Amino acid sequence: MSDTPYYHCISRCVRRAFLCGEDVITGKSFEHRRGWIEARLLCLSQIFSIYICAYAVMSNHLHIVLHVDDKQAKIWSTHEVLKRWHSLHKGTLFTQQYSRGDVMPAYAVELAERPAEAYRQRLSDISWFMRELNEPTARQANFEDDCENLVCV
């Protein structure tokens, strides 16, 4: 992030779906999903070195103004990085052992520290942030809408 640490991101829904609000065609309300988005945003802001300056959750898209703090992620210890990453993903057997403080041979420590550096980069990456925001929300909405994976013909 060389030019600015501030970014305006937009994420749209697919399937002409409603994220929030009321569908004027069916009359169905999706207003409860706004809480899903807000809760997930607050959760992710505690994990990533990306801060939320502002956001607006619209009926079929959302706007987020983010501040990326690259310097913060760089000073996190390996344990801190793994704790944050493991709050979202399992990691590897070696990163789990490292996090627990298990006694590990040198080669295993290296096999834990190497992915930790990749996780450190991801924890200050807007693409990963948006992925971690959108994927669980999409899964919840698809389940609620009884929507299975669509196959294009």
N, C-alpha and C positions, 0 to 999 in steps of 0.2 A: 504494500500500500504506500506508494511513493508520493502521490499528489496531495491527497487529503485523507484524514482518518474518518471522515463522515461520508455516509452513503445513503441514498434514498433507494429502497428496494420495493418492488411491486411483485405480488404473486397473485395469479389469477386461477380461478377454478376451471375445471374441464367439464364436459358433458352438459354444458349450459346449466350447470348445477348452482344451487344457492349455498353460499357459505353461511350467511346469516340473513336475518330478515324474514319476510313472508313472500312466498311464491304466489304471485298474483293469479297464476293459472290454476294451481291446485288449492290455494288458500292455506297450505301447510306452512307452519312457522319453524324456522331454523334458528331462532334468536338464541337458544341455549348454547349454540356452537361458539358464540362470541366469548363465552366463559372458557371454553376449551382453548381458544387461541390465546387469550390473556394469561391463563394459567401456564400454558406452555412457554410463552414469551418470558414470563417472570422466572420460570424454572431455568430456561436456557441462559438468561442474563446472569444467573448465579454460577453457571458452569463455564461458559465461554469468556474470553477476554474481549468480548463485544458487548457494548452497552446500548440500551435502547433509549434513544433521545425522544422519540415520538412514534406513535403508531395510530392507524385508523383502520378498523375492520369494517369493510363495506359488505354489501350483499353478496357479491361474487368475486371479490378480490380484497387484498389488504395492502396497505402502505406502511412501511417501517423506515424510520431514519435511524441508522446505526452508527455507532462510533467504535472503530476498531482500535484496540490498545495493544499493539504488537509488543511493546516494551514489557507490559505486565506478564504476558505468557512466557517471555524469555527468562524472567527471574523465578518462575515457579520451579520448585524442586521436582525431581523425577517422581517422587511419591505424590506430590500435589497434582501433577499432570495425570498420573494414573488414577488417583482418586476421582478426579473430575471425569475422566474418560469412562471409567468403570461405572459411573452413575448413569451413563447412557448405553454402554456396550460392555459385553463380557471381557473383551480383550483376549489375550492369549493365556495359556497355562502359565507361561513364564512371567507375564505381567501380573497375573493374579498372585503368584507366589511372592514376587518382589513386593507387591502391595501389602501382603500379610506380614512381611518381614521374615519369611522363611529363610533358613540357611541355604544358600545356593552356590554351586560351583561357579567359577569365573565365567565359563562359557554361557551359563544360563543367565547370569547377570547381564551379559552383553545382549543376549537374546530378549531380555526384558527392556533394556535401555534403548535399543534400536527402534522398536515400534513406539516407545514413549516419545521419541523425538518427532515421529510422524504425527502422533496424537497432539503434541504441543502445537504443531503447525495448524492442524485441523481446528484446534480450539480458538484460533484467531482468524479463521477463514470464513468469509461471508457465505460461500457456497455450502459449506458444511453446516453453518448455522441455519440457513434456509432449509436445507434438507432435513435437519433435525426438527424444525418447526413443521414443515409441510407433510412429511411422510406419515407420522402418527395421526395427524389431523385428517389426512385423506383416508387412511385406513378406518378411523372411527366413523367418518361420514359415509364411506362406502358400506360399512357394516350396517349402519343405521338405515341407509337407503336400500339395503338388500341388493347391493350392486356387486356383481362378480366381475372378474377381469373380463374386459371386452376384447373380442378378437376382431380385427379388421379384415374384411374380405376384399 
